[in-house]
Amino acid sequence: MIALTDEARKMFEANRVLNNSKPSQPIVVHNAEGHVIASDQDKADAIKEWFETQFTGNEPPLDPHTGTPRPLNTPISVLEVSSAVMKLKNNRITGHAVQTKCQTNC
């Protein structure tokens, strides 16, 4: 998980600016040695590497759940699912590209 830092905010902003098709103010990106990176492609590569290091840390993988499966104390209602889907950007789900009945019928 990306740590919520000023550096992370700057990297998200730099990524947004570099991916924008409209001309904008140039951004300054530094490499690991602190030198300014000149080309937009090299800037994008540096930002990509930074994000990769954030997502591929040295933490060991989580142990799988070993508890006994049991029913929910309170079932999930259709209203809860519908409300959650409506909050998603463009009605998109995270993870696998699966279309649910709720997305098409809610």
C-alpha positions in Angstrom: 0.0 0.0 0.0 1.3 3.5 -0.8 2.1 5.5 2.2 0.1 8.7 2.4 3.0 11.2 2.1 3.7 14.5 0.4 6.0 12.5 -1.9 3.1 10.2 -2.9 0.8 13.2 -3.6 3.5 14.7 -5.8 3.9 11.5 -7.8 0.2 11.1 -8.4 0.1 14.8 -9.6 3.1 14.2 -11.8 1.5 11.1 -13.3 -1.7 13.0 -14.0 0.1 15.9 -15.7 2.2 13.6 -17.9 -0.9 11.6 -19.0 -2.9 14.8 -19.8 -3.0 15.4 -23.5 -3.4 19.2 -23.1 -0.2 21.3 -22.9 0.6 22.3 -19.4 3.3 23.8 -17.2 6.4 21.5 -17.2 6.9 19.5 -14.1 10.2 18.8 -12.4 11.0 15.1 -11.6 14.3 14.1 -9.9 16.0 10.7 -10.2 17.3 8.7 -7.2 20.5 10.7 -7.2 18.6 14.0 -7.1 19.3 15.1 -10.7 16.5 16.7 -12.8 15.1 14.4 -15.4 14.7 16.1 -18.8 12.5 14.1 -21.1 8.9 13.3 -20.4 9.4 9.6 -21.2 12.2 9.4 -18.7 10.0 11.3 -16.1 7.2 8.7 -16.8 9.7 5.8 -16.4 11.0 7.3 -13.1 7.4 7.7 -11.8 6.5 4.2 -12.8 9.6 2.8 -11.0 8.6 4.8 -7.9 5.1 3.3 -7.9 6.4 -0.2 -8.5 8.6 0.1 -5.4 5.6 1.3 -3.4 3.5 -1.7 -4.5 6.2 -4.4 -4.3 7.6 -3.9 -0.9 9.5 -6.4 1.2 6.5 -7.4 3.3 5.7 -11.1 3.4 2.3 -12.1 1.8 -0.7 -12.3 4.1 -1.6 -15.7 5.5 -4.8 -17.1 4.1 -7.9 -17.0 6.3 -8.0 -20.2 8.3 -11.1 -19.7 10.3 -14.2 -21.7 10.0 -16.7 -20.3 7.5 -20.0 -19.1 9.0 -23.0 -17.2 7.9 -23.1 -13.4 8.3 -24.8 -12.0 11.4 -26.7 -9.5 9.2 -27.1 -10.5 5.6 -26.0 -7.9 2.9 -29.1 -6.3 1.5 -29.8 -5.4 -2.1 -30.1 -1.8 -1.1 -26.5 -1.9 0.4 -25.1 -3.4 -2.8 -27.0 -0.9 -5.0 -25.8 2.0 -2.9 -22.2 0.8 -3.1 -22.4 0.3 -6.9 -23.8 3.8 -7.4 -20.8 5.3 -5.5 -18.3 3.6 -7.9 -16.8 5.8 -10.5 -18.6 5.1 -13.8 -20.2 2.1 -12.1 -16.9 0.2 -12.4 -15.9 -2.5 -10.1 -12.4 -3.2 -8.8 -10.6 -6.4 -9.5 -11.7 -8.8 -12.2 -13.8 -7.4 -15.1 -17.1 -9.1 -14.1 -20.4 -7.5 -14.8 -23.0 -8.2 -12.2 -26.8 -8.1 -12.5 -26.8 -5.2 -10.1 -24.7 -3.1 -12.4 -27.0 -3.7 -15.3 -30.3 -3.7 -13.5 -29.9 -1.2 -10.6 
